[in-house]
Amino acid sequence: MVVDTGRGDRVGEFRGVAGPYWALRPVGGGIEWEAEPHRVRPALLIEQLRARTARLNARSRGEVL
């Protein structure tokens, strides 16, 4: 997991390179976005935990599959 500091510290998963940008997607799926590589850093363990917990909570509420 990585953090896009150019988008308010949004946590995502690296999907690949799209020209000069990196393609990222939300944890657990969703619409990909592009990030400038120099604005991306590895996610801290606490950030990974928060992202996974948020995904599981949304799933338990029936908001996502």
PDB file of N, CA, C and O in Angstrom:
ATOM      1  N   MET A   1       0.838  -1.174   0.000  1.00  0.00           N
ATOM      2  CA  MET A   1       0.000   0.000   0.000  1.00  0.00           C
ATOM      3  C   MET A   1       0.885   1.240   0.000  1.00  0.00           C
ATOM      4  O   MET A   1       2.004   1.243   0.513  1.00  0.00           O
ATOM      5  N   VAL A   2       0.335   2.292  -0.596  1.00  0.00           N
ATOM      6  CA  VAL A   2       1.059   3.552  -0.694  1.00  0.00           C
ATOM      7  C   VAL A   2       0.127   4.700  -0.304  1.00  0.00           C
ATOM      8  O   VAL A   2      -1.090   4.533  -0.222  1.00  0.00           O
ATOM      9  N   VAL A   3       0.722   5.856  -0.070  1.00  0.00           N
ATOM     10  CA  VAL A   3      -0.033   7.059   0.271  1.00  0.00           C
ATOM     11  C   VAL A   3       0.254   8.117  -0.778  1.00  0.00           C
ATOM     12  O   VAL A   3       1.411   8.415  -1.076  1.00  0.00           O
ATOM     13  N   ASP A   4      -0.814   8.684  -1.338  1.00  0.00           N
ATOM     14  CA  ASP A   4      -0.706   9.779  -2.310  1.00  0.00           C
ATOM     15  C   ASP A   4      -0.785  11.087  -1.530  1.00  0.00           C
ATOM     16  O   ASP A   4      -1.873  11.522  -1.153  1.00  0.00           O
ATOM     17  N   THR A   5       0.350  11.704  -1.291  1.00  0.00           N
ATOM     18  CA  THR A   5       0.385  12.940  -0.507  1.00  0.00           C
ATOM     19  C   THR A   5      -0.167  14.130  -1.297  1.00  0.00           C
ATOM     20  O   THR A   5      -0.467  15.174  -0.717  1.00  0.00           O
ATOM     21  N   GLY A   6      -0.299  13.979  -2.588  1.00  0.00           N
ATOM     22  CA  GLY A   6      -0.877  15.030  -3.420  1.00  0.00           C
ATOM     23  C   GLY A   6      -2.397  15.058  -3.366  1.00  0.00           C
ATOM     24  O   GLY A   6      -3.023  15.984  -3.882  1.00  0.00           O
ATOM     25  N   ARG A   7      -2.990  14.051  -2.746  1.00  0.00           N
ATOM     26  CA  ARG A   7      -4.449  13.947  -2.636  1.00  0.00           C
ATOM     27  C   ARG A   7      -4.877  13.792  -1.186  1.00  0.00           C
ATOM     28  O   ARG A   7      -5.735  12.967  -0.874  1.00  0.00           O
ATOM     29  N   GLY A   8      -4.299  14.561  -0.323  1.00  0.00           N
ATOM     30  CA  GLY A   8      -4.701  14.535   1.080  1.00  0.00           C
ATOM     31  C   GLY A   8      -4.379  13.241   1.792  1.00  0.00           C
ATOM     32  O   GLY A   8      -5.163  12.773   2.617  1.00  0.00           O
ATOM     33  N   ASP A   9      -3.229  12.655   1.482  1.00  0.00           N
ATOM     34  CA  ASP A   9      -2.777  11.414   2.125  1.00  0.00           C
ATOM     35  C   ASP A   9      -3.741  10.248   1.889  1.00  0.00           C
ATOM     36  O   ASP A   9      -4.019   9.457   2.791  1.00  0.00           O
ATOM     37  N   ARG A  10      -4.234  10.167   0.675  1.00  0.00           N
ATOM     38  CA  ARG A  10      -5.134   9.077   0.284  1.00  0.00           C
ATOM     39  C   ARG A  10      -4.342   7.768   0.163  1.00  0.00           C
ATOM     40  O   ARG A  10      -3.304   7.721  -0.497  1.00  0.00           O
ATOM     41  N   VAL A  11      -4.836   6.723   0.798  1.00  0.00           N
ATOM     42  CA  VAL A  11      -4.173   5.418   0.772  1.00  0.00           C
ATOM     43  C   VAL A  11      -4.708   4.602  -0.397  1.00  0.00           C
ATOM     44  O   VAL A  11      -5.914   4.553  -0.637  1.00  0.00           O
ATOM     45  N   GLY A  12      -3.799   3.966  -1.115  1.00  0.00           N
ATOM     46  CA  GLY A  12      -4.209   3.145  -2.242  1.00  0.00           C
ATOM     47  C   GLY A  12      -3.229   2.021  -2.506  1.00  0.00           C
ATOM     48  O   GLY A  12      -2.218   1.870  -1.820  1.00  0.00           O
ATOM     49  N   GLU A  13      -3.557   1.235  -3.521  1.00  0.00           N
ATOM     50  CA  GLU A  13      -2.702   0.137  -3.951  1.00  0.00           C
ATOM     51  C   GLU A  13      -2.102   0.492  -5.304  1.00  0.00           C
ATOM     52  O   GLU A  13      -2.800   0.997  -6.183  1.00  0.00           O
ATOM     53  N   PHE A  14      -0.825   0.232  -5.471  1.00  0.00           N
ATOM     54  CA  PHE A  14      -0.145   0.507  -6.741  1.00  0.00           C
ATOM     55  C   PHE A  14      -0.646  -0.475  -7.788  1.00  0.00           C
ATOM     56  O   PHE A  14      -0.679  -1.681  -7.544  1.00  0.00           O
ATOM     57  N   ARG A  15      -1.044   0.040  -8.969  1.00  0.00           N
ATOM     58  CA  ARG A  15      -1.567  -0.806 -10.039  1.00  0.00           C
ATOM     59  C   ARG A  15      -0.656  -0.828 -11.262  1.00  0.00           C
ATOM     60  O   ARG A  15      -0.699  -1.774 -12.049  1.00  0.00           O
ATOM     61  N   GLY A  16       0.167   0.206 -11.428  1.00  0.00           N
ATOM     62  CA  GLY A  16       1.056   0.226 -12.580  1.00  0.00           C
ATOM     63  C   GLY A  16       1.432   1.643 -12.960  1.00  0.00           C
ATOM     64  O   GLY A  16       1.092   2.607 -12.274  1.00  0.00           O
ATOM     65  N   VAL A  17       2.143   1.743 -14.070  1.00  0.00           N
ATOM     66  CA  VAL A  17       2.605   3.028 -14.564  1.00  0.00           C
ATOM     67  C   VAL A  17       1.741   3.431 -15.758  1.00  0.00           C
ATOM     68  O   VAL A  17       1.497   2.628 -16.658  1.00  0.00           O
ATOM     69  N   ALA A  18       1.287   4.665 -15.755  1.00  0.00           N
ATOM     70  CA  ALA A  18       0.480   5.212 -16.851  1.00  0.00           C
ATOM     71  C   ALA A  18       1.166   6.484 -17.338  1.00  0.00           C
ATOM     72  O   ALA A  18       0.855   7.580 -16.872  1.00  0.00           O
ATOM     73  N   GLY A  19       2.092   6.336 -18.269  1.00  0.00           N
ATOM     74  CA  GLY A  19       2.872   7.488 -18.734  1.00  0.00           C
ATOM     75  C   GLY A  19       3.751   7.994 -17.609  1.00  0.00           C
ATOM     76  O   GLY A  19       4.490   7.221 -16.999  1.00  0.00           O
ATOM     77  N   PRO A  20       3.674   9.301 -17.328  1.00  0.00           N
ATOM     78  CA  PRO A  20       4.506   9.851 -16.252  1.00  0.00           C
ATOM     79  C   PRO A  20       3.900   9.657 -14.855  1.00  0.00           C
ATOM     80  O   PRO A  20       4.490  10.077 -13.860  1.00  0.00           O
ATOM     81  N   TYR A  21       2.743   9.031 -14.784  1.00  0.00           N
ATOM     82  CA  TYR A  21       2.027   8.888 -13.515  1.00  0.00           C
ATOM     83  C   TYR A  21       1.983   7.434 -13.067  1.00  0.00           C
ATOM     84  O   TYR A  21       2.225   6.515 -13.849  1.00  0.00           O
ATOM     85  N   TRP A  22       1.668   7.249 -11.794  1.00  0.00           N
ATOM     86  CA  TRP A  22       1.417   5.918 -11.256  1.00  0.00           C
ATOM     87  C   TRP A  22      -0.085   5.757 -11.112  1.00  0.00           C
ATOM     88  O   TRP A  22      -0.776   6.672 -10.663  1.00  0.00           O
ATOM     89  N   ALA A  23      -0.584   4.602 -11.490  1.00  0.00           N
ATOM     90  CA  ALA A  23      -2.000   4.294 -11.325  1.00  0.00           C
ATOM     91  C   ALA A  23      -2.197   3.658  -9.958  1.00  0.00           C
ATOM     92  O   ALA A  23      -1.545   2.670  -9.623  1.00  0.00           O
ATOM     93  N   LEU A  24      -3.097   4.230  -9.175  1.00  0.00           N
ATOM     94  CA  LEU A  24      -3.414   3.732  -7.841  1.00  0.00           C
ATOM     95  C   LEU A  24      -4.911   3.464  -7.774  1.00  0.00           C
ATOM     96  O   LEU A  24      -5.688   4.045  -8.531  1.00  0.00           O
ATOM     97  N   ARG A  25      -5.307   2.585  -6.867  1.00  0.00           N
ATOM     98  CA  ARG A  25      -6.729   2.354  -6.660  1.00  0.00           C
ATOM     99  C   ARG A  25      -6.998   2.233  -5.169  1.00  0.00           C
ATOM    100  O   ARG A  25      -6.105   1.879  -4.399  1.00  0.00           O
ATOM    101  N   PRO A  26      -8.218   2.525  -4.764  1.00  0.00           N
ATOM    102  CA  PRO A  26      -8.553   2.410  -3.348  1.00  0.00           C
ATOM    103  C   PRO A  26      -8.354   0.982  -2.848  1.00  0.00           C
ATOM    104  O   PRO A  26      -8.439   0.026  -3.618  1.00  0.00           O
ATOM    105  N   VAL A  27      -8.094   0.853  -1.581  1.00  0.00           N
ATOM    106  CA  VAL A  27      -7.931  -0.464  -0.961  1.00  0.00           C
ATOM    107  C   VAL A  27      -9.248  -1.222  -1.109  1.00  0.00           C
ATOM    108  O   VAL A  27     -10.307  -0.716  -0.739  1.00  0.00           O
ATOM    109  N   GLY A  28      -9.178  -2.410  -1.641  1.00  0.00           N
ATOM    110  CA  GLY A  28     -10.371  -3.233  -1.806  1.00  0.00           C
ATOM    111  C   GLY A  28     -11.131  -2.996  -3.090  1.00  0.00           C
ATOM    112  O   GLY A  28     -12.168  -3.622  -3.309  1.00  0.00           O
ATOM    113  N   GLY A  29     -10.649  -2.113  -3.946  1.00  0.00           N
ATOM    114  CA  GLY A  29     -11.310  -1.887  -5.225  1.00  0.00           C
ATOM    115  C   GLY A  29     -11.876  -0.491  -5.352  1.00  0.00           C
ATOM    116  O   GLY A  29     -11.923   0.276  -4.390  1.00  0.00           O
ATOM    117  N   GLY A  30     -12.297  -0.186  -6.544  1.00  0.00           N
ATOM    118  CA  GLY A  30     -12.858   1.128  -6.815  1.00  0.00           C
ATOM    119  C   GLY A  30     -12.199   1.759  -8.018  1.00  0.00           C
ATOM    120  O   GLY A  30     -11.432   1.107  -8.727  1.00  0.00           O
ATOM    121  N   ILE A  31     -12.486   2.999  -8.249  1.00  0.00           N
ATOM    122  CA  ILE A  31     -11.985   3.718  -9.411  1.00  0.00           C
ATOM    123  C   ILE A  31     -10.534   4.128  -9.190  1.00  0.00           C
ATOM    124  O   ILE A  31     -10.185   4.736  -8.178  1.00  0.00           O
ATOM    125  N   GLU A  32      -9.706   3.781 -10.159  1.00  0.00           N
ATOM    126  CA  GLU A  32      -8.284   4.139 -10.087  1.00  0.00           C
ATOM    127  C   GLU A  32      -8.099   5.644 -10.278  1.00  0.00           C
ATOM    128  O   GLU A  32      -8.936   6.325 -10.872  1.00  0.00           O
ATOM    129  N   TRP A  33      -6.990   6.134  -9.764  1.00  0.00           N
ATOM    130  CA  TRP A  33      -6.601   7.514 -10.015  1.00  0.00           C
ATOM    131  C   TRP A  33      -5.116   7.547 -10.321  1.00  0.00           C
ATOM    132  O   TRP A  33      -4.388   6.594 -10.041  1.00  0.00           O
ATOM    133  N   GLU A  34      -4.680   8.645 -10.895  1.00  0.00           N
ATOM    134  CA  GLU A  34      -3.266   8.797 -11.237  1.00  0.00           C
ATOM    135  C   GLU A  34      -2.597   9.714 -10.233  1.00  0.00           C
ATOM    136  O   GLU A  34      -3.180  10.696  -9.773  1.00  0.00           O
ATOM    137  N   ALA A  35      -1.365   9.373  -9.905  1.00  0.00           N
ATOM    138  CA  ALA A  35      -0.600  10.151  -8.930  1.00  0.00           C
ATOM    139  C   ALA A  35       0.797  10.421  -9.482  1.00  0.00           C
ATOM    140  O   ALA A  35       1.365   9.610 -10.213  1.00  0.00           O
ATOM    141  N   GLU A  36       1.324  11.561  -9.119  1.00  0.00           N
ATOM    142  CA  GLU A  36       2.698  11.883  -9.485  1.00  0.00           C
ATOM    143  C   GLU A  36       3.620  11.067  -8.586  1.00  0.00           C
ATOM    144  O   GLU A  36       3.488  11.120  -7.363  1.00  0.00           O
ATOM    145  N   PRO A  37       4.557  10.311  -9.171  1.00  0.00           N
ATOM    146  CA  PRO A  37       5.414   9.426  -8.370  1.00  0.00           C
ATOM    147  C   PRO A  37       6.136  10.106  -7.212  1.00  0.00           C
ATOM    148  O   PRO A  37       6.329   9.495  -6.161  1.00  0.00           O
ATOM    149  N   HIS A  38       6.540  11.370  -7.393  1.00  0.00           N
ATOM    150  CA  HIS A  38       7.274  12.040  -6.318  1.00  0.00           C
ATOM    151  C   HIS A  38       6.363  12.418  -5.146  1.00  0.00           C
ATOM    152  O   HIS A  38       6.852  12.850  -4.102  1.00  0.00           O
ATOM    153  N   ARG A  39       5.049  12.261  -5.307  1.00  0.00           N
ATOM    154  CA  ARG A  39       4.099  12.540  -4.235  1.00  0.00           C
ATOM    155  C   ARG A  39       3.552  11.265  -3.586  1.00  0.00           C
ATOM    156  O   ARG A  39       2.588  11.314  -2.821  1.00  0.00           O
ATOM    157  N   VAL A  40       4.170  10.135  -3.894  1.00  0.00           N
ATOM    158  CA  VAL A  40       3.717   8.849  -3.357  1.00  0.00           C
ATOM    159  C   VAL A  40       4.799   8.284  -2.441  1.00  0.00           C
ATOM    160  O   VAL A  40       5.988   8.325  -2.754  1.00  0.00           O
ATOM    161  N   ARG A  41       4.355   7.756  -1.303  1.00  0.00           N
ATOM    162  CA  ARG A  41       5.290   7.131  -0.360  1.00  0.00           C
ATOM    163  C   ARG A  41       4.664   5.843   0.156  1.00  0.00           C
ATOM    164  O   ARG A  41       3.450   5.664   0.067  1.00  0.00           O
ATOM    165  N   PRO A  42       5.485   4.944   0.695  1.00  0.00           N
ATOM    166  CA  PRO A  42       4.921   3.724   1.284  1.00  0.00           C
ATOM    167  C   PRO A  42       4.020   4.071   2.475  1.00  0.00           C
ATOM    168  O   PRO A  42       4.315   4.983   3.247  1.00  0.00           O
ATOM    169  N   ALA A  43       2.941   3.343   2.605  1.00  0.00           N
ATOM    170  CA  ALA A  43       2.017   3.562   3.722  1.00  0.00           C
ATOM    171  C   ALA A  43       2.620   3.015   5.014  1.00  0.00           C
ATOM    172  O   ALA A  43       3.220   1.941   5.031  1.00  0.00           O
ATOM    173  N   LEU A  44       2.449   3.769   6.084  1.00  0.00           N
ATOM    174  CA  LEU A  44       2.850   3.289   7.403  1.00  0.00           C
ATOM    175  C   LEU A  44       1.904   2.166   7.826  1.00  0.00           C
ATOM    176  O   LEU A  44       0.795   2.061   7.303  1.00  0.00           O
ATOM    177  N   LEU A  45       2.326   1.342   8.752  1.00  0.00           N
ATOM    178  CA  LEU A  45       1.484   0.235   9.212  1.00  0.00           C
ATOM    179  C   LEU A  45       0.138   0.723   9.741  1.00  0.00           C
ATOM    180  O   LEU A  45      -0.888   0.094   9.481  1.00  0.00           O
ATOM    181  N   ILE A  46       0.124   1.831  10.478  1.00  0.00           N
ATOM    182  CA  ILE A  46      -1.135   2.359  11.014  1.00  0.00           C
ATOM    183  C   ILE A  46      -2.046   2.826   9.891  1.00  0.00           C
ATOM    184  O   ILE A  46      -3.264   2.680   9.989  1.00  0.00           O
ATOM    185  N   GLU A  47      -1.479   3.389   8.820  1.00  0.00           N
ATOM    186  CA  GLU A  47      -2.289   3.820   7.679  1.00  0.00           C
ATOM    187  C   GLU A  47      -2.876   2.614   6.946  1.00  0.00           C
ATOM    188  O   GLU A  47      -4.013   2.659   6.477  1.00  0.00           O
ATOM    189  N   GLN A  48      -2.099   1.543   6.851  1.00  0.00           N
ATOM    190  CA  GLN A  48      -2.605   0.321   6.232  1.00  0.00           C
ATOM    191  C   GLN A  48      -3.758  -0.258   7.047  1.00  0.00           C
ATOM    192  O   GLN A  48      -4.776  -0.675   6.495  1.00  0.00           O
ATOM    193  N   LEU A  49      -3.587  -0.277   8.349  1.00  0.00           N
ATOM    194  CA  LEU A  49      -4.624  -0.798   9.234  1.00  0.00           C
ATOM    195  C   LEU A  49      -5.908   0.025   9.121  1.00  0.00           C
ATOM    196  O   LEU A  49      -7.001  -0.536   9.045  1.00  0.00           O
ATOM    197  N   ARG A  50      -5.778   1.350   9.112  1.00  0.00           N
ATOM    198  CA  ARG A  50      -6.963   2.216   8.983  1.00  0.00           C
ATOM    199  C   ARG A  50      -7.695   1.959   7.672  1.00  0.00           C
ATOM    200  O   ARG A  50      -8.923   1.867   7.653  1.00  0.00           O
ATOM    201  N   ALA A  51      -6.950   1.842   6.581  1.00  0.00           N
ATOM    202  CA  ALA A  51      -7.563   1.612   5.270  1.00  0.00           C
ATOM    203  C   ALA A  51      -8.287   0.273   5.231  1.00  0.00           C
ATOM    204  O   ALA A  51      -9.406   0.187   4.725  1.00  0.00           O
ATOM    205  N   ARG A  52      -7.669  -0.755   5.753  1.00  0.00           N
ATOM    206  CA  ARG A  52      -8.307  -2.082   5.754  1.00  0.00           C
ATOM    207  C   ARG A  52      -9.529  -2.103   6.670  1.00  0.00           C
ATOM    208  O   ARG A  52     -10.547  -2.710   6.336  1.00  0.00           O
ATOM    209  N   THR A  53      -9.433  -1.448   7.811  1.00  0.00           N
ATOM    210  CA  THR A  53     -10.561  -1.400   8.746  1.00  0.00           C
ATOM    211  C   THR A  53     -11.737  -0.645   8.135  1.00  0.00           C
ATOM    212  O   THR A  53     -12.884  -1.073   8.261  1.00  0.00           O
ATOM    213  N   ALA A  54     -11.456   0.473   7.478  1.00  0.00           N
ATOM    214  CA  ALA A  54     -12.515   1.250   6.832  1.00  0.00           C
ATOM    215  C   ALA A  54     -13.211   0.404   5.762  1.00  0.00           C
ATOM    216  O   ALA A  54     -14.434   0.453   5.634  1.00  0.00           O
ATOM    217  N   ARG A  55     -12.450  -0.356   5.008  1.00  0.00           N
ATOM    218  CA  ARG A  55     -13.017  -1.227   3.974  1.00  0.00           C
ATOM    219  C   ARG A  55     -13.907  -2.300   4.604  1.00  0.00           C
ATOM    220  O   ARG A  55     -15.016  -2.541   4.128  1.00  0.00           O
ATOM    221  N   LEU A  56     -13.436  -2.935   5.655  1.00  0.00           N
ATOM    222  CA  LEU A  56     -14.227  -3.977   6.313  1.00  0.00           C
ATOM    223  C   LEU A  56     -15.495  -3.409   6.954  1.00  0.00           C
ATOM    224  O   LEU A  56     -16.546  -4.050   6.919  1.00  0.00           O
ATOM    225  N   ASN A  57     -15.404  -2.222   7.535  1.00  0.00           N
ATOM    226  CA  ASN A  57     -16.587  -1.593   8.124  1.00  0.00           C
ATOM    227  C   ASN A  57     -17.628  -1.278   7.054  1.00  0.00           C
ATOM    228  O   ASN A  57     -18.821  -1.504   7.258  1.00  0.00           O
ATOM    229  N   ALA A  58     -17.177  -0.756   5.914  1.00  0.00           N
ATOM    230  CA  ALA A  58     -18.100  -0.459   4.807  1.00  0.00           C
ATOM    231  C   ALA A  58     -18.759  -1.743   4.307  1.00  0.00           C
ATOM    232  O   ALA A  58     -19.951  -1.762   3.999  1.00  0.00           O
ATOM    233  N   ARG A  59     -17.982  -2.797   4.233  1.00  0.00           N
ATOM    234  CA  ARG A  59     -18.529  -4.090   3.793  1.00  0.00           C
ATOM    235  C   ARG A  59     -19.574  -4.606   4.781  1.00  0.00           C
ATOM    236  O   ARG A  59     -20.610  -5.123   4.364  1.00  0.00           O
ATOM    237  N   SER A  60     -19.319  -4.472   6.074  1.00  0.00           N
ATOM    238  CA  SER A  60     -20.272  -4.969   7.073  1.00  0.00           C
ATOM    239  C   SER A  60     -21.569  -4.167   7.063  1.00  0.00           C
ATOM    240  O   SER A  60     -22.617  -4.684   7.448  1.00  0.00           O
ATOM    241  N   ARG A  61     -21.511  -2.910   6.628  1.00  0.00           N
ATOM    242  CA  ARG A  61     -22.707  -2.074   6.514  1.00  0.00           C
ATOM    243  C   ARG A  61     -23.440  -2.299   5.189  1.00  0.00           C
ATOM    244  O   ARG A  61     -24.513  -1.737   4.969  1.00  0.00           O
ATOM    245  N   GLY A  62     -22.862  -3.117   4.311  1.00  0.00           N
ATOM    246  CA  GLY A  62     -23.482  -3.383   3.021  1.00  0.00           C
ATOM    247  C   GLY A  62     -23.235  -2.314   1.976  1.00  0.00           C
ATOM    248  O   GLY A  62     -23.904  -2.289   0.943  1.00  0.00           O
ATOM    249  N   GLU A  63     -22.284  -1.431   2.232  1.00  0.00           N
ATOM    250  CA  GLU A  63     -21.993  -0.343   1.294  1.00  0.00           C
ATOM    251  C   GLU A  63     -21.165  -0.807   0.104  1.00  0.00           C
ATOM    252  O   GLU A  63     -21.224  -0.205  -0.968  1.00  0.00           O
ATOM    253  N   VAL A  64     -20.392  -1.876   0.288  1.00  0.00           N
ATOM    254  CA  VAL A  64     -19.564  -2.455  -0.771  1.00  0.00           C
ATOM    255  C   VAL A  64     -19.647  -3.972  -0.665  1.00  0.00           C
ATOM    256  O   VAL A  64     -19.998  -4.526   0.377  1.00  0.00           O
ATOM    257  N   LEU A  65     -19.316  -4.626  -1.770  1.00  0.00           N
ATOM    258  CA  LEU A  65     -19.324  -6.100  -1.774  1.00  0.00           C
ATOM    259  C   LEU A  65     -18.055  -6.651  -1.204  1.00  0.00           C
ATOM    260  O   LEU A  65     -17.888  -7.868  -1.130  1.00  0.00           O
TER     261      LEU A  65
END
